[in-house]
Amino acid sequence: MKILVIGGGGREHALVWKLNQSAHVEKIFCAPGNPGISEMAECVPIAVNQVDQLAEYAESQKIDLTVVGPE
């Protein structure tokens, strides 16, 4: 399963950390992410408010699940 986590704070770090423990997860992407998250996921330089670009990226990478961290 490919997962896209949206956000770059502590909440998203915790989400990526836990998702990374699953045997079902093939790869995790995080937009925009942060240096700590980059140790567990591929950070993507797309801001959380760039919804169209996030959707296009998710389609292009064939993302199976998107987790939105920010309110």
C-alpha positions as CSV (number, residue, x, y, z in Angstrom):
1,M,0.0,0.0,0.0
2,K,1.3,3.5,-0.9
3,I,0.3,6.2,1.6
4,L,0.4,10.0,1.3
5,V,0.4,11.9,4.6
6,I,-0.3,15.6,4.3
7,G,1.3,17.9,6.8
8,G,4.7,18.5,8.4
9,G,4.4,18.8,12.1
10,G,4.6,16.5,15.1
11,R,1.2,15.0,14.5
12,E,2.2,14.0,11.0
13,H,5.5,12.6,12.3
14,A,3.6,10.4,14.8
15,L,1.3,9.2,12.0
16,V,4.2,8.4,9.7
17,W,6.0,6.6,12.5
18,K,3.1,4.4,13.3
19,L,2.1,3.7,9.6
20,N,5.7,2.8,9.0
21,Q,5.4,-0.1,11.4
22,S,2.8,-1.9,9.2
23,A,3.8,-4.8,7.0
24,H,1.1,-3.7,4.6
25,V,2.8,-0.4,3.8
26,E,5.0,-0.4,0.7
27,K,6.0,3.3,0.7
28,I,5.0,6.5,2.6
29,F,5.1,10.0,1.1
30,C,4.7,13.1,3.2
31,A,3.8,16.6,1.8
32,P,5.6,18.7,2.8
33,G,7.1,16.7,5.6
34,N,10.1,17.7,7.7
35,P,13.7,16.5,8.3
36,G,12.5,14.0,11.0
37,I,9.8,12.6,8.8
38,S,12.3,12.2,5.9
39,E,14.0,9.4,7.8
40,M,10.8,7.3,7.4
41,A,9.0,8.7,4.3
42,E,9.8,10.5,1.1
43,C,9.0,14.2,1.6
44,V,7.3,15.9,-1.3
45,P,7.6,19.7,-1.6
46,I,3.9,20.5,-2.0
47,A,2.2,22.8,0.6
48,V,-0.8,21.6,2.5
49,N,-3.0,24.2,0.9
50,Q,-2.1,23.3,-2.7
51,V,-5.0,20.8,-3.0
52,D,-4.9,20.5,-6.8
53,Q,-1.2,19.7,-6.8
54,L,-1.7,17.2,-4.0
55,A,-4.5,15.5,-5.9
56,E,-2.4,15.3,-9.1
57,Y,0.6,13.9,-7.1
58,A,-1.6,11.3,-5.5
59,E,-2.9,10.2,-8.9
60,S,0.5,10.1,-10.5
61,Q,2.0,8.0,-7.7
62,K,-1.1,5.7,-7.5
63,I,-1.6,6.5,-3.8
64,D,-3.9,4.0,-2.1
65,L,-4.6,6.0,1.1
66,T,-4.2,9.7,2.0
67,V,-4.1,10.8,5.6
68,V,-4.7,14.5,6.2
69,G,-3.0,15.7,9.4
70,P,-3.8,19.4,9.6
71,E,-7.2,20.6,10.5
